Amino acid sequence: MQARIGVFILWLIHFLPFRLIVAIGNGLGLLLCSCVRTRRRIGEINLKLCFPEMSDAERARLLRAHFKLFMRALVERCLLWWSGTARINALIRVGGREHFESL
């Protein structure tokens, strides 16, 4: 039942303007970062091992950015699942197409 409610909420989100979807994803990411202590701690340890030259503040900023982008990707996925081609194409910008076509 909880899964159905979650899917229903995601379905509702796809009707919102893109900027609002981005803001919701960023907000949920910050909320997730502060709520899931075990995952945040794992991220802190991994970042400390991988980037010992970074300050604690830099690693904390990177970890917050990770959680924001993680949740944003999940929320933006609603557009791909339920939006029509016209809306998706309106959000996509292709740059450097000539390089692709020259292959």
Contacts in CASP RR format, 6 or more apart in sequence:
PFRMAT RR
TARGET T0000
AUTHOR 0000-0000-0000
METHOD contacts of the structure
MODEL  1
MQARIGVFILWLIHFLPFRLIVAIGNGLGLLLCSCVRTRRRIGEINLKLC
FPEMSDAERARLLRAHFKLFMRALVERCLLWWSGTARINALIRVGGREHF
ESL
10 75 0 8 1.000
10 77 0 8 1.000
10 78 0 8 1.000
10 81 0 8 1.000
11 78 0 8 1.000
11 82 0 8 1.000
13 21 0 8 1.000
13 24 0 8 1.000
13 75 0 8 1.000
13 78 0 8 1.000
14 21 0 8 1.000
14 78 0 8 1.000
14 79 0 8 1.000
14 81 0 8 1.000
14 82 0 8 1.000
14 83 0 8 1.000
16 24 0 8 1.000
18 79 0 8 1.000
18 91 0 8 1.000
21 75 0 8 1.000
21 76 0 8 1.000
21 78 0 8 1.000
21 79 0 8 1.000
22 72 0 8 1.000
22 76 0 8 1.000
24 75 0 8 1.000
25 68 0 8 1.000
25 71 0 8 1.000
25 72 0 8 1.000
25 74 0 8 1.000
25 75 0 8 1.000
25 76 0 8 1.000
26 68 0 8 1.000
26 71 0 8 1.000
26 72 0 8 1.000
27 68 0 8 1.000
27 71 0 8 1.000
28 71 0 8 1.000
28 74 0 8 1.000
28 75 0 8 1.000
29 67 0 8 1.000
29 68 0 8 1.000
29 70 0 8 1.000
29 71 0 8 1.000
29 72 0 8 1.000
30 64 0 8 1.000
30 67 0 8 1.000
30 68 0 8 1.000
32 39 0 8 1.000
32 67 0 8 1.000
32 70 0 8 1.000
32 71 0 8 1.000
33 40 0 8 1.000
33 63 0 8 1.000
33 64 0 8 1.000
33 67 0 8 1.000
33 68 0 8 1.000
34 40 0 8 1.000
40 63 0 8 1.000
40 67 0 8 1.000
43 63 0 8 1.000
43 66 0 8 1.000
44 59 0 8 1.000
44 60 0 8 1.000
44 63 0 8 1.000
47 54 0 8 1.000
47 59 0 8 1.000
47 62 0 8 1.000
47 63 0 8 1.000
48 59 0 8 1.000
51 58 0 8 1.000
51 59 0 8 1.000
51 62 0 8 1.000
54 62 0 8 1.000
79 87 0 8 1.000
79 88 0 8 1.000
79 91 0 8 1.000
80 88 0 8 1.000
END
